[in-house]
Amino acid sequence: CVAKWWIQVTSHPLALSQVEVYSMTVDSTVTSRFAHTVMTSKALNKANSSQEIFFEVELPKTAFITNFSMVIEGQVYVGEVKEKEKAKKQYEKAVSSGQTAGLVKASGRTMEKFSVSVNIAAKSNVTFILTYEELLQRKFGKYEIQTRVKPKLPVQDFHIVTNIYEPQGIAFVDAHANFLSNELLPLVEKTVTDKKAHISFSPTIEQQRKCPGCDATQIDGDFIIKYDVNRAETLGDIQIVNGYFVHFFAPPDLPRVPKNVVFVIDRSGSMSGRKMEQTREALLSILKELHEEDYFALIQFDSEIDSWKESLTKATKENVDEAMVFVNRISARGVTNINDAVLRGVNMLLTDRQQKRLHERSVDMIILLTDGMPNSGVSAPHLIQENVRSAIGGKMSLFCLGFGDYVDYSFLDVMSKENKGLARRIYEASDATLQLQGFYEEVSSPLLSEVDLRYPDNAVDFLTTNHFAQLFNGSEIVVAGRLKDEQLDNFMVEVFGQGYNYMCPQDWNVMYPDDEYIFGDFTERLWAYLTIQQLLEKSKSGAPDEKANATAKALDMSLLYSFVTPLTSMVVTKPETEDGTDSPLIADKLTEERNDRNSATSETNKQISNSPYLFMDGDPHFIIELPEKNDSLCFNINNRPGTIFNLVRDPKSGILVNGQVIGEKKISPNGEVKTYFWRFGIVHKTLGVRLEVSTKDISVFQDGKWVNVDLLVTKDRSLTVTLKDSVKFVILLHKVWEKHPYHRDYLGFYTLDRHLLSNSVHGLLGQFYHGIEYEVTNLRPGAVPEKPDATMYVKGHELNVTRGWQRDFRRDVKNGENVPCWFIHYNGTGLIDGDATDYIVSGLFKTV
């Protein structure tokens, strides 16, 4: 459970003093792992004119919003959950008339952001109330409630309150925050009894201040509560409320089951640089964690497949040491043949099973790590999924790790779930090694496989999923359903699982939670939450009619229980604006697939611009214009003269664009060394054409066959390059007085039409062709008065950015037009994938 919230004003930072946020409260009630959270913020516009005030909240991606309301001048505006398509029509009508809309946006690894704005009259109050619900997941033997707080200024009435009620009994509760000083630590109040826990944090406005009398607050970070429940000797508990039951199954003290794991590692060219370093680091740590009774194998692949050994190897110290030498030698190159690599791993496990080399009571698994799209061998995702599903035949689990933002996550997600596994995105960041290790730790200790929880047909119906491929150490299985007889006192439940001949048919401990500690019909809502989540998973794979049926059921239940899911939207009608019109606010639920810019089947996302305009010009400035956001991003790339950078690389269509920089004639008096692009190499591998464009001349090379490449030259001005059925570029020539003491002629590079490039396109420019998702908050004065700073959340990073402008020379090659943009410092670090040096290549027509 993650939450983060603040209020801001859309005007100059000094306007913050005109708006007083006088109350912020997060009130969470957790009953039997089901969390119900209400976030309330109150603000007063002290100005003599109206102010546009934003309410922004970060909540867990696994949570469903259930209500949002605003109270303005005593009038309550309540949200209504509607079918997404109906809400979309309201949204489009509002956008077409120039109105704004409230949005849910992906903003990190585990969070999504709810944002809404409203115009508040002078001397008026507004109250924002957001409610969401989720089932807490047990990982590593504990549940976690995380609240990220960034109030920006001290708040008069500030409270974080959490009440936990667990009928099984509470084993432990810990509460901490990364902003807690010695003075703030005693303010965390924690009261724990047998079944209840109360945690609160309510600093006064003076205690929040960084210094006496100043406006800076030290409340800035994560407030985290961790807890677990007592595990009964009966190996599980069933709780019944209002005719619905929930069954929690996490047997203690089961022996760990040996595993046989094949690591399938992508070493294609896009994995070069820091990604490959982090992968090697993670693998080395993971190998050290293998138990001696485990067996393992290593496969690395690009277009070719290389195995460390031809069969799985027992994880002795000697073998692990030898494997670590192999891992240290893995280097990136080539393209991506996922199909053959995974099938190699499947065949290794099947062969070793047939030849009885593996422990009879062990678990087989494959862990695939890749960062891109399949583009060698069998490359159609649906064919790879069919091949893998057919080869595995339900005999092992496949776990898929998608490294970075440009992986086809939907493809990996479906493929893993079809084969008793799961997928996880690994974010490109300094902690990617820890992300990889953390995922492995989650799945590396299977206790049971093929777990069946069976209930008497005459006692229950409308069960959630009751068959699970694995139970991992530190996790928990949850099943819910409806009772046919509400007066039922107990019933026989059978649990079967493959491990050490595990079977447990018995009467289970049935609990009836105390009415005073539960919120409403929590078991029914927990059942609905689980059912919808599982129906959404079923809607991703299977026969078309099965997917359609699952989608329809999930939609009906989402509307019935007022959950904002990927199929529904929350619609709130704002008060009339100054022009006399109402403006609907639309809150959508994102999915990991919709955040995946490269998924060919992902839905259109209003938060991710699908039609950016990209160009590079000047010394050198890279600009990403996002028309749907009415915004732009920009960054510079600085390196030694003569360096060649990859700008666009699309292995699927065979298109490559590299550019070489040149320095000025001599270093300017201020000591600044400026570089510009002066030469480009363009390759269309499929057509067999190479094009070299410099400030001096244009050269076309071909392999002896007729090609369809249109070149439109405007003398001393521009070259338009149209490559058949794919892409159109414009290269602008900037002429400088040839006797100028410092400057040289240079080139600008603009993309006019790139919609036929594939989803695997990358490069310094190419990585942004399919959009970029980001959020900018906390506008504040910068070093230069007319260039304010702000905080940008992008690709899992929190960056300091500066508002500035660059020039677009498309219409006026001499003077250009100013393009306002958010400037990302340090060679685009945090915005571009990896480091700028990762894009350096050895030649004008080279990929490495």
C-alpha positions in Angstrom: 0.0 0.0 0.0 1.7 3.2 -1.2 0.4 6.7 -1.0 1.8 10.1 -1.6 0.0 13.4 -1.7 0.3 17.1 -1.9 -1.5 20.3 -3.0 0.0 22.8 -5.4 -1.0 26.0 -7.2 -0.5 26.5 -11.0 1.1 29.9 -10.8 4.4 31.4 -9.8 5.9 29.8 -6.7 5.2 33.0 -4.7 1.5 32.2 -5.1 1.9 29.3 -2.7 1.8 31.9 0.1 -1.7 32.9 -1.1 -3.0 29.3 -0.5 -2.9 27.8 2.9 -3.1 24.0 3.0 -4.3 23.7 6.6 -5.2 20.0 6.9 -3.8 16.8 5.5 -4.9 13.4 6.8 -4.3 9.8 5.7 -6.7 7.4 7.5 -6.2 3.7 6.8 -8.2 0.8 8.2 -6.8 -2.6 7.6 -9.1 -5.6 8.4 -7.8 -9.1 7.5 -5.2 -7.6 5.1 -7.9 -5.6 3.2 -6.9 -2.0 3.3 -9.4 0.9 3.1 -7.7 4.3 2.9 -9.2 7.8 2.9 -7.0 10.7 2.0 -8.3 14.2 2.9 -6.7 17.6 2.2 -8.2 21.0 2.9 -7.0 24.3 1.5 -7.9 28.0 1.7 -7.4 30.5 -1.0 -6.3 33.6 0.9 -5.8 35.7 -2.3 -8.2 38.4 -3.5 -8.5 36.5 -6.8 -9.3 33.0 -7.8 -6.6 30.3 -7.9 -6.3 27.0 -9.7 -5.4 24.4 -7.1 -4.1 20.9 -7.8 -4.7 17.9 -5.6 -2.2 15.2 -6.4 -2.0 11.8 -4.8 0.2 8.8 -5.4 -1.5 5.5 -4.6 -0.5 1.8 -5.2 -0.8 0.4 -8.7 -2.5 -2.6 -7.2 -5.2 -0.4 -5.5 -8.6 0.5 -7.0 -10.0 4.0 -6.4 -13.5 3.7 -5.0 -14.5 7.3 -4.5 -13.4 10.8 -5.1 -15.2 13.9 -4.0 -14.7 17.6 -3.5 -16.4 20.0 -1.1 -16.4 23.6 -2.3 -18.4 26.3 -0.5 -20.5 23.7 1.1 -21.4 21.9 -2.1 -20.3 18.3 -2.6 -19.1 17.0 -6.0 -19.0 13.2 -5.9 -17.4 11.0 -8.5 -19.2 8.3 -10.4 -17.7 5.1 -11.8 -18.6 4.6 -15.5 -17.6 2.4 -18.3 -14.4 3.7 -19.8 -15.8 4.2 -23.3 -18.6 6.4 -21.9 -16.2 8.4 -19.8 -13.9 8.7 -22.7 -16.6 10.6 -24.7 -17.0 13.1 -21.9 -13.2 13.5 -21.7 -12.8 14.1 -25.5 -15.7 16.6 -25.4 -14.0 18.5 -22.6 -10.5 18.4 -24.3 -12.0 19.6 -27.6 -13.4 22.6 -25.8 -10.1 23.4 -24.2 -11.0 22.2 -20.7 -8.7 20.3 -18.4 -9.3 16.8 -16.9 -8.2 15.0 -13.8 -6.0 12.1 -14.6 -4.3 9.0 -13.2 -0.8 8.7 -14.4 2.0 6.2 -13.9 4.7 7.8 -11.8 7.0 5.1 -10.6 7.5 1.4 -10.1 4.7 0.7 -7.6 2.7 3.9 -7.7 0.4 5.8 -10.0 -0.6 9.4 -9.5 -4.2 10.8 -9.3 -4.2 14.5 -10.1 -7.1 16.9 -10.2 -7.4 20.7 -10.4 -10.2 23.1 -9.5 -10.5 26.9 -9.7 -11.2 28.2 -6.2 -12.7 31.7 -5.7 -11.0 34.3 -3.5 -11.2 33.6 0.3 -12.8 30.2 -0.4 -12.1 26.7 0.9 -11.8 23.4 -0.9 -11.7 19.8 0.6 -10.5 16.9 -1.5 -11.4 13.3 -0.4 -10.0 10.3 -2.2 -10.8 6.7 -1.2 -9.1 3.5 -2.4 -9.0 -0.2 -1.5 -6.6 -3.0 -2.0 -5.6 -6.4 -0.6 -2.2 -6.3 1.0 0.2 -8.8 -0.4 2.5 -10.8 1.8 6.2 -10.7 0.7 9.2 -11.9 2.5 7.1 -12.8 5.6 5.4 -9.4 6.1 2.8 -7.0 4.8 3.7 -3.4 4.1 1.8 -0.1 4.2 3.8 2.8 2.7 2.7 6.4 2.7 4.9 8.9 0.8 4.3 12.4 2.2 5.5 15.6 0.5 3.4 18.5 2.0 6.1 21.1 0.8 5.1 23.4 3.6 4.2 22.8 7.3 0.5 22.0 7.7 -1.5 23.1 10.7 -3.5 19.8 11.0 -1.3 16.9 9.8 -2.2 13.2 10.6 -1.2 9.8 9.5 -3.4 7.2 11.2 -3.5 3.5 10.6 -5.7 0.9 12.5 -5.1 -2.7 11.9 -7.4 -5.6 13.0 -6.3 -9.2 12.4 -8.5 -11.9 13.9 -5.5 -14.3 13.7 -3.5 -12.2 16.0 -0.7 -9.8 15.2 2.8 -11.2 15.4 4.7 -7.9 15.1 4.3 -4.3 14.0 7.1 -1.9 13.0 6.7 1.7 11.9 9.5 4.0 10.6 10.1 6.8 8.2 13.2 8.0 6.3 12.6 11.6 7.4 12.3 10.8 11.2 14.8 12.8 13.2 15.5 12.2 16.9 12.9 14.9 17.6 10.2 13.4 15.4 10.8 9.7 16.4 8.9 9.9 19.7 5.9 11.3 17.8 5.2 7.9 16.2 2.7 6.4 18.5 2.1 2.6 18.4 -0.3 0.6 20.4 -0.5 -3.1 19.8 -2.7 -5.7 21.5 -3.4 -9.3 20.6 -5.5 -8.6 17.5 -5.3 -4.8 17.1 -2.7 -2.2 16.3 -3.0 1.6 16.2 -0.2 3.7 14.6 -0.3 7.4 14.4 2.0 10.3 13.5 0.7 13.8 14.2 3.5 16.4 14.4 2.5 20.0 15.2 3.2 22.7 12.7 6.2 23.8 14.7 7.6 20.2 14.9 7.3 19.9 11.1 9.6 22.9 10.4 13.2 22.4 9.5 14.2 25.4 11.5 12.3 27.7 14.0 10.1 30.1 12.1 11.0 29.0 8.6 8.6 27.6 6.0 10.7 24.5 5.0 9.3 21.2 6.3 11.3 18.1 7.3 8.2 15.9 6.5 9.4 14.6 3.1 9.7 10.9 2.4 8.2 7.5 3.2 6.2 6.5 6.3 6.3 2.7 6.4 4.4 0.2 8.5 5.3 -3.5 8.4 3.5 -6.3 10.1 2.6 -10.0 10.1 0.0 -12.2 11.7 0.2 -15.3 13.9 0.3 -18.4 11.8 -2.0 -21.1 13.3 -0.9 -24.7 13.6 -3.9 -25.6 11.6 -2.0 -24.1 8.6 -4.6 -21.5 7.8 -7.6 -19.5 8.8 -11.1 -18.9 7.3 -12.9 -15.7 8.2 -16.7 -15.3 7.6 -18.6 -12.0 7.4 -22.1 -11.3 5.9 -22.2 -14.6 4.0 -18.8 -14.3 2.4 -15.6 -16.1 3.5 -11.9 -15.5 2.9 -9.3 -18.2 3.4 -5.7 -17.3 4.2 -3.2 -20.1 3.6 0.5 -19.7 4.5 1.6 -22.8 6.4 4.6 -22.3 8.7 7.8 -24.3 8.9 7.4 -26.2 5.6 10.8 -27.5 4.3 12.1 -25.8 1.2 11.8 -27.7 -2.1 15.0 -28.1 -4.2 14.8 -26.2 -7.5 16.2 -26.6 -11.0 16.6 -23.2 -12.6 17.8 -22.3 -16.1 18.9 -18.6 -16.4 18.3 -17.4 -20.0 20.1 -14.1 -20.5 19.7 -11.6 -23.3 23.2 -10.4 -24.5 21.9 -8.5 -27.6 23.4 -5.1 -28.5 20.8 -3.1 -26.7 21.9 -4.7 -23.4 25.3 -3.0 -23.7 26.7 -0.7 -21.1 25.3 -0.4 -17.6 22.5 -2.9 -18.2 24.9 -5.7 -18.9 27.1 -4.7 -16.0 24.1 -4.8 -13.6 22.9 -8.1 -15.1 26.3 -9.7 -14.5 26.4 -8.2 -10.9 23.0 -9.6 -10.1 23.8 -13.1 -11.6 27.0 -13.3 -9.6 25.0 -12.6 -6.4 22.2 -15.0 -7.3 24.7 -17.8 -8.0 26.1 -17.4 -4.5 22.6 -17.9 -3.1 22.0 -21.3 -4.7 21.7 -24.2 -2.3 23.9 -27.2 -3.0 20.9 -29.4 -3.6 19.7 -27.1 -6.4 20.6 -27.6 -10.1 21.2 -24.7 -12.5 22.1 -23.8 -16.1 23.2 -20.7 -17.9 22.2 -19.7 -21.4 23.2 -16.5 -23.1 21.6 -15.4 -26.4 21.5 -12.8 -29.2 20.8 -14.2 -32.7 23.0 -17.2 -31.5 22.4 -19.4 -28.4 25.3 -20.3 -26.2 25.1 -22.6 -23.1 27.6 -22.8 -20.3 27.0 -26.6 -20.2 24.7 -28.9 -22.2 22.8 -30.0 -19.1 21.9 -28.7 -15.6 24.7 -28.7 -13.0 24.5 -29.3 -9.3 25.2 -26.1 -7.4 28.4 -27.2 -5.6 30.9 -24.5 -4.7 33.2 -25.6 -7.5 30.5 -25.5 -10.1 29.2 -22.1 -8.9 32.8 -20.7 -9.1 33.2 -22.0 -12.6 29.8 -20.5 -13.6 30.8 -17.1 -12.2 33.8 -17.0 -14.6 31.3 -17.7 -17.5 29.0 -14.9 -16.3 31.9 -12.4 -16.1 32.6 -13.0 -19.8 29.0 -12.3 -21.1 29.1 -9.3 -23.4 26.5 -7.6 -25.5 26.2 -7.9 -29.2 23.8 -8.9 -32.0 20.0 -9.0 -32.1 17.4 -10.9 -30.1 16.3 -14.6 -30.7 14.0 -15.2 -27.7 12.2 -18.2 -29.2 15.2 -20.4 -29.6 16.8 -19.3 -26.4 13.8 -20.2 -24.2 13.2 -23.5 -26.1 16.9 -24.4 -25.5 16.2 -24.0 -21.7 13.0 -26.0 -21.9 14.7 -28.9 -23.7 17.5 -28.9 -21.1 15.1 -29.4 -18.3 13.0 -32.0 -20.1 16.0 -34.0 -21.1 17.5 -34.0 -17.6 14.1 -35.0 -16.2 13.9 -37.9 -18.7 17.4 -39.1 -17.8 16.6 -38.8 -14.1 19.4 -36.4 -13.4 17.2 -34.2 -11.2 15.7 -34.8 -7.8 12.3 -36.3 -8.1 10.7 -33.9 -5.7 12.2 -30.7 -7.1 10.7 -27.7 -8.9 11.7 -26.8 -12.5 11.8 -23.1 -13.6 13.2 -20.9 -16.3 14.1 -17.2 -15.6 14.3 -15.2 -18.8 15.9 -11.7 -18.8 15.5 -9.5 -21.9 15.3 -5.8 -22.7 13.9 -5.8 -26.2 11.6 -7.1 -28.8 12.2 -10.5 -30.5 13.8 -9.7 -33.9 15.7 -12.7 -35.0 14.5 -16.2 -35.8 10.8 -16.6 -34.9 9.9 -13.0 -34.1 6.1 -12.9 -34.0 5.2 -12.7 -30.3 2.1 -15.0 -30.6 4.1 -17.7 -32.4 6.8 -17.6 -29.7 4.1 -17.9 -27.0 2.6 -20.9 -28.8 5.9 -22.6 -29.2 6.9 -22.1 -25.6 3.5 -23.1 -24.2 3.6 -26.3 -26.4 7.1 -27.2 -25.4 6.6 -26.6 -21.7 3.3 -28.4 -21.6 2.6 -27.4 -18.0 5.8 -29.2 -16.7 7.7 -26.1 -15.5 7.4 -22.4 -14.7 8.6 -19.5 -16.8 9.5 -16.2 -15.1 10.1 -13.2 -17.4 12.1 -10.1 -16.5 11.6 -7.2 -18.8 14.6 -4.8 -18.5 13.8 -1.1 -19.2 11.0 0.9 -20.8 11.3 -0.5 -24.4 10.6 -4.2 -23.7 7.3 -5.7 -25.0 6.0 -6.2 -21.5 2.6 -7.5 -22.6 4.2 -10.3 -24.6 6.3 -11.4 -21.6 3.4 -11.1 -19.2 1.2 -13.4 -21.2 3.9 -15.9 -21.9 4.9 -16.2 -18.3 1.3 -16.5 -17.0 0.6 -19.2 -19.7 3.4 -21.2 -18.1 2.7 -21.0 -14.4 5.0 -18.0 -13.9 4.9 -14.2 -13.7 6.5 -11.2 -15.3 8.2 -8.2 -13.7 9.6 -5.0 -15.2 13.1 -4.1 -14.1 13.6 -0.4 -14.2 16.8 1.1 -15.6 18.2 2.8 -12.5 21.2 2.5 -10.2 19.4 -0.2 -8.2 18.6 -2.5 -11.1 21.0 -5.1 -9.7 19.0 -5.0 -6.4 15.7 -5.3 -8.4 16.9 -8.4 -10.1 18.1 -9.9 -6.9 14.9 -9.1 -5.1 12.8 -10.8 -7.8 14.9 -13.9 -7.6 14.6 -13.9 -3.8 10.8 -13.9 -4.2 10.7 -17.0 -6.4 13.8 -18.8 -5.3 12.3 -20.7 -2.3 9.3 -22.7 -3.4 7.5 -24.6 -0.6 4.7 -26.2 -2.6 3.7 -26.5 -6.2 0.4 -27.3 -7.9 -1.5 -26.2 -4.8 -5.3 -27.0 -4.8 -7.7 -25.7 -2.2 -10.9 -27.7 -2.4 -14.2 -26.7 -0.7 -17.4 -28.6 -0.5 -19.7 -27.8 -3.5 -22.8 -27.8 -1.3 -21.3 -25.1 1.0 -19.7 -22.4 -1.3 -20.0 -20.9 -4.7 -18.5 -18.0 -6.7 -15.0 -19.0 -5.7 -12.0 -17.0 -6.7 -9.0 -18.9 -8.1 -8.3 -21.9 -5.9 -5.4 -23.5 -7.8 -2.0 -22.0 -7.6 1.2 -23.1 -9.5 3.5 -22.3 -6.5 3.6 -21.2 -2.9 6.8 -19.4 -2.1 8.4 -18.9 1.2 7.2 -15.7 2.9 4.1 -15.3 0.7 0.4 -16.3 1.2 -2.4 -17.8 -0.8 -5.8 -16.1 -0.5 -9.1 -17.6 -1.7 -12.5 -16.0 -1.2 -16.1 -17.0 -2.0 -19.7 -16.9 -1.1 -21.4 -19.2 1.4 -24.6 -20.9 0.3 -25.6 -21.3 4.0 -24.8 -18.2 6.1 -25.4 -20.1 9.3 -22.6 -22.6 8.5 -20.2 -23.0 11.5 -17.5 -25.0 9.9 -16.8 -27.1 6.8 -14.2 -29.5 5.5 -11.4 -28.0 3.4 -8.8 -30.1 1.6 -5.4 -28.7 0.5 -3.2 -30.7 -1.9 0.2 -29.6 -2.9 3.3 -31.2 -4.5 6.3 -30.9 -2.2 7.1 -33.5 0.4 3.8 -35.4 -0.2 1.8 -32.6 1.3 -1.9 -33.1 1.9 -4.1 -31.6 4.5 -7.8 -32.4 4.6 -9.3 -31.2 7.9 -11.8 -28.9 9.6 -10.3 -25.5 9.6 -10.4 -22.8 12.2 -13.3 -20.6 11.2 -13.3 -17.0 12.6 -16.0 -14.4 12.8 -14.3 -11.0 13.1 -15.8 -8.6 15.7 -18.3 -6.3 14.1 -16.9 -3.2 15.8 -13.5 -3.6 14.1 -14.6 -4.3 10.5 -15.5 -1.8 7.9 -18.8 -2.6 6.2 -18.9 -5.6 4.0 -15.1 -6.0 3.7 -15.2 -9.8 2.9 -17.5 -9.2 0.0 -15.4 -6.3 -1.3 -12.3 -8.4 -0.8 -13.9 -11.2 -2.8 -14.9 -8.7 -5.5 -11.4 -7.2 -5.6 -9.8 -10.6 -6.0 -12.4 -11.7 -8.6 -11.9 -8.6 -10.8 -8.1 -8.9 -10.6 -8.3 -12.5 -11.7 -10.8 -11.8 -14.5 -8.5 -9.1 -15.8 -5.7 -11.6 -16.0 -7.9 -14.1 -17.8 -8.8 -11.4 -20.3 -5.2 -11.3 -21.6 -4.9 -14.8 -22.9 -7.0 -17.7 -24.1 -9.6 -18.1 -26.8 -11.2 -14.9 -28.0 -14.7 -15.8 -26.6 -13.1 -16.6 -23.2 -11.2 -13.3 -23.1 -14.4 -11.4 -24.1 -16.4 -13.2 -21.4 -13.8 -12.4 -18.7 -13.7 -8.8 -19.8 -17.5 -8.4 -19.7 -17.7 -10.0 -16.2 -14.9 -7.8 -14.9 -16.6 -4.7 -16.2 -19.9 -5.6 -14.7 -18.3 -6.2 -11.3 -16.2 -3.0 -11.5 -19.4 -1.0 -12.0 -21.3 -2.9 -9.4 -18.7 -2.4 -6.7 -17.6 1.1 -7.9 -14.0 0.1 -8.5 -11.9 2.2 -10.9 -10.2 -0.6 -13.0 -8.7 -0.7 -16.5 -12.2 -1.1 -17.8 -13.8 1.9 -15.9 -13.2 5.5 -15.1 -14.2 7.8 -12.3 -16.0 10.9 -13.6 -16.4 14.0 -11.5 -18.0 17.1 -12.8 -16.2 20.2 -11.6 -18.0 23.5 -10.7 -18.6 25.9 -13.5 -15.5 27.7 -14.8 -15.3 31.4 -15.4 -16.6 30.9 -18.9 -19.7 29.2 -17.6 -18.9 25.6 -18.6 -18.7 22.4 -16.6 -15.5 20.4 -16.9 -15.5 16.6 -16.3 -12.6 15.1 -14.5 -11.7 11.6 -15.6 -9.7 9.2 -13.5 -8.5 6.1 -15.4 -6.7 3.0 -14.1 -3.5 2.2 -15.8 -2.0 -1.2 -16.4 1.6 -2.2 -16.8 0.9 -2.9 -20.5 -0.5 0.6 -21.0 2.7 2.0 -19.5 4.7 0.0 -22.0 5.2 2.3 -24.9 6.3 -0.5 -27.2 3.4 -2.9 -26.8 1.7 -3.1 -30.1 -1.6 -3.9 -28.5 -1.5 -1.4 -25.7 -4.5 1.0 -25.4 -4.2 4.6 -26.3 -3.1 6.4 -23.2 -3.9 10.1 -22.7 -1.0 10.4 -20.4 1.6 9.1 -22.9 2.0 11.1 -26.0 1.8 8.8 -29.0 2.8 11.4 -31.6 5.9 13.2 -30.4 8.0 15.3 -32.8 11.7 14.8 -32.4 14.7 16.8 -33.7 18.3 17.6 -33.0 20.0 20.9 -33.8 22.5 23.3 -32.4 25.4 22.3 -30.2 23.8 19.7 -30.1 20.3 20.1 -28.5 17.9 17.2 -28.5 14.2 18.2 -28.4 11.2 16.0 -27.8 7.9 17.9 -28.6 4.8 16.4 -27.1 1.7 18.0 -28.8 -0.8 16.1 -26.7 0.9 17.5 -23.5 1.5 20.9 -25.1 5.0 20.5 -23.7 8.6 19.7 -24.7 11.6 18.1 -23.2 15.2 18.9 -24.1 18.8 17.8 -23.3 22.3 18.3 -24.6 24.9 15.7 -25.5 28.5 16.8 -25.0 31.5 14.8 -26.0 34.8 15.0 -27.8 34.9 16.2 -31.4 34.9 13.2 -33.8 32.6 11.1 -31.6 29.9 9.2 -33.5 26.5 8.7 -31.8 23.7 6.4 -32.7 20.5 8.5 -33.2 18.1 5.9 -34.5 18.3 2.1 -34.7 15.5 -0.1 -35.8 16.7 -3.7 -36.1 13.4 -4.9 -37.4 13.1 -2.5 -40.3 16.8 -2.3 -40.9 17.1 1.5 -40.5 20.1 3.0 -38.8 21.0 6.7 -38.4 24.4 7.7 -36.9 25.8 11.2 -36.5 29.4 12.5 -36.0 30.1 15.7 -34.1 32.8 18.3 -34.9 34.3 21.0 -32.7 34.7 24.6 -33.4 37.8 25.9 -35.2 39.4 26.9 -31.9 38.4 27.2 -28.3 36.4 30.4 -27.6 37.8 33.0 -25.1 35.5 31.7 -22.3 37.1 28.3 -22.6 33.9 26.6 -23.7 34.2 23.7 -26.1 31.2 23.4 -28.3 30.4 20.5 -30.7 27.9 20.2 -33.5 26.8 17.4 -35.8 28.4 17.8 -39.2 27.9 14.3 -40.8 25.2 11.7 -40.8 25.1 8.1 -42.0 21.7 6.6 -42.9 21.3 2.9 -43.6 18.3 1.0 -44.9 19.5 -2.5 -44.6 16.4 -4.1 -46.2 16.8 -1.8 -49.3 20.5 -2.2 -49.4 21.2 1.5 -49.3 23.6 3.7 -47.4 23.5 7.5 -47.4 26.2 9.8 -46.2 25.3 13.5 -45.7 27.8 16.1 -44.5 28.0 19.9 -44.6 30.0 19.5 -47.8 28.3 16.8 -49.9 25.8 14.0 -50.2 26.8 10.4 -51.2 24.5 7.4 -51.9 25.8 3.8 -51.9 23.8 0.8 -52.9 24.4 -2.9 -53.4 23.6 -3.0 -57.1 19.8 -3.3 -57.1 17.1 -0.7 -57.8 16.0 1.1 -54.6 13.2 3.5 -53.8 14.8 6.4 -52.0 13.6 9.9 -52.6 16.0 12.8 -52.1 14.7 16.3 -52.2 17.5 18.9 -52.1 17.0 22.6 -51.4 20.2 24.3 -52.3 22.3 25.5 -49.4 19.3 24.8 -47.1 18.0 21.3 -46.6 17.8 17.6 -47.7 14.6 15.6 -47.3 15.2 11.8 -47.3 12.2 9.5 -47.8 12.9 5.8 -47.4 10.4 3.5 -49.0 7.5 2.5 -46.8 9.2 3.6 -43.6 10.4 7.0 -42.6 11.1 10.6 -43.7 13.9 12.7 -42.3 14.9 16.3 -43.0 18.5 17.4 -42.6 19.0 21.2 -42.3 22.3 22.9 -43.3 23.4 25.8 -41.2 25.9 27.9 -43.2 28.4 30.0 -41.3 30.6 32.8 -42.7 33.6 30.8 -43.7 36.1 33.3 -42.2 34.4 33.2 -38.8 37.1 32.7 -36.2 35.3 30.0 -34.2 32.2 28.6 -35.8 31.8 26.0 -38.6 28.9 24.9 -40.8 26.7 22.3 -39.0 23.6 20.1 -39.6 20.3 19.7 -37.9 18.2 16.5 -38.0 14.4 16.4 -38.0 12.0 13.5 -38.2 8.8 14.2 -40.3 7.2 10.7 -40.5 8.3 7.8 -38.4 5.0 5.9 -37.8 6.2 2.8 -39.7 9.2 2.3 -37.6 8.8 -0.8 -35.4 8.3 -0.9 -31.6 12.0 -1.9 -31.2 13.4 1.4 -32.4 16.0 2.9 -30.1 18.9 5.3 -30.1 19.4 8.8 -28.6 16.3 10.0 -30.6 14.7 6.7 -31.5 13.9 5.7 -28.0 11.4 8.6 -27.8 9.5 7.9 -31.0 6.8 6.1 -29.1 6.3 8.7 -26.4 7.6 9.4 -22.9 5.6 9.4 -19.7 6.7 11.9 -17.1 5.3 14.3 -14.4 6.6 17.7 -13.4 5.8 19.2 -10.0 7.2 21.5 -7.4 7.9 24.6 -9.5 10.4 26.9 -7.8 12.8 29.8 -8.5 15.9 28.7 -10.4 19.4 30.2 -10.7 18.2 32.5 -13.5 14.9 34.4 -12.7 13.2 33.6 -16.0 14.2 29.9 -15.9 12.5 28.3 -12.9 13.5 24.8 -11.6 11.1 21.9 -11.0 11.1 18.2 -10.0 10.5 15.7 -12.8 9.4 12.1 -12.2 10.4 10.0 -15.2 11.5 6.3 -15.7 11.6 5.8 -12.0 13.9 8.8 -11.5 13.4 12.0 -9.6 15.2 14.8 -11.5 15.9 18.5 -11.0 14.9 20.1 -14.3 15.0 23.7 -15.5 12.5 25.6 -17.7 14.2 27.0 -20.8 13.9 27.1 -24.6 15.6 25.8 -27.7 15.3 26.7 -31.4 13.2 24.9 -34.0 14.6 25.8 -37.5 12.1 24.0 -39.6 10.3 27.1 -40.9 13.0 29.6 -40.4 16.4 28.1 -41.0 18.2 31.4 -40.2 16.6 32.6 -37.0 14.5 29.6 -35.8 11.5 29.6 -33.5 11.7 29.4 -29.7 10.4 26.1 -28.2 9.8 26.2 -24.4 11.0 23.0 -22.9 12.0 21.3 -19.6 15.8 20.9 -19.8 17.3 17.7 -18.3 20.8 18.3 -17.1 24.0 16.1 -17.3 23.6 14.8 -20.9 20.0 13.8 -20.3 20.8 11.5 -17.4 17.7 9.9 -16.1 15.7 10.7 -19.2 17.7 8.7 -21.8 18.2 5.0 -21.3 21.5 4.3 -19.8 24.4 6.7 -20.2 25.2 9.0 -23.2 28.4 7.0 -23.8 26.3 3.9 -24.4 25.3 5.4 -27.8 28.8 5.9 -29.1 29.6 3.7 -32.1 32.8 3.0 -34.0 31.8 4.1 -37.5 29.2 6.1 -39.4 27.5 2.9 -40.6 28.2 0.8 -37.5 25.9 -0.5 -34.8 28.6 -0.9 -32.2 
